[in-house]
Amino acid sequence: MKSIYYWFVLIVSIAVIVSSCAKSDDSKTATTSTDNTTSSSGDSDSCSDNSSSGDSSSTTELEGTWTTSCVSSGSRYRKRTLTVSGTNWTDKSEYHTDSSCANDDYSYDSTFSSLSIGNAITFDDGETGHKLTMTLDTNTYTPLSASNVTWSNDNSFCGYSDWVLNTPQSIAGKTCGSYTYFSKGITVYGVYKLDGSKLFFRASKDDYPTAVPTNSWNKQ
């Protein structure tokens, strides 16, 4: 009688454990996030779980707003602002007529989506960073001063002669002066390096660059 009771208890215990594992797995399936912008960690429990944990394409370390200092750029002074949110990337280059970047003249603005962090990379100088890819959504130019509106219209800048103050127009795929800008929908290949609160970044439409510039964006 004791032997029969022992086997009965053992069978019931095994059934409870199997049922518990099945419910746990169902719960995980129902609550799996579709957001691929942050890394996920595996759950720890008493049941076997052969699913892979972690997401190698996390953009978490790039999240936030990054700015450059005001630097000389030809006959103007430039300040850039980079904003990363999830898989969206916004790059604003504002040009000014003074060295403190207080007097606006014009700006170039680009927005990207589908940001994905790729493999680690070692640059020519021995420093390490990561590759990334993203897709260009918009590329615009905006006159920010009356004098720039006049100049842009007189010179049919980017093929337009109807520029209006503080009103952007698309320059995606257009040749403006001696430079042809990226077309909408193009895949951009970039590399970046983080050094504390400093971000070094370079991109190309053809292939991954092999180095990053010496100037940086600073985390805000």
Secondary structure, 3 states (H helix, E strand, C coil): CHHHHHHHHHHHHHHHHHHHHHHHHHHHHHCCCCCCCCCCCCCCCCCCCCCCCCCCCCCHHHCEEEECCCEEECCEEEEEEEEEECCEEEEEEEEECCCCCCCEEEEEEEEEEEEEEEEEEECCCCCEEEEEEEEEEEEEEEECCHHHHHHHHHCCHHHCCCCCCCCCEECCCCEECCEECCCCCCEEEEEEEEECCEEEEEEECCCCCCCCCCCCEEEC
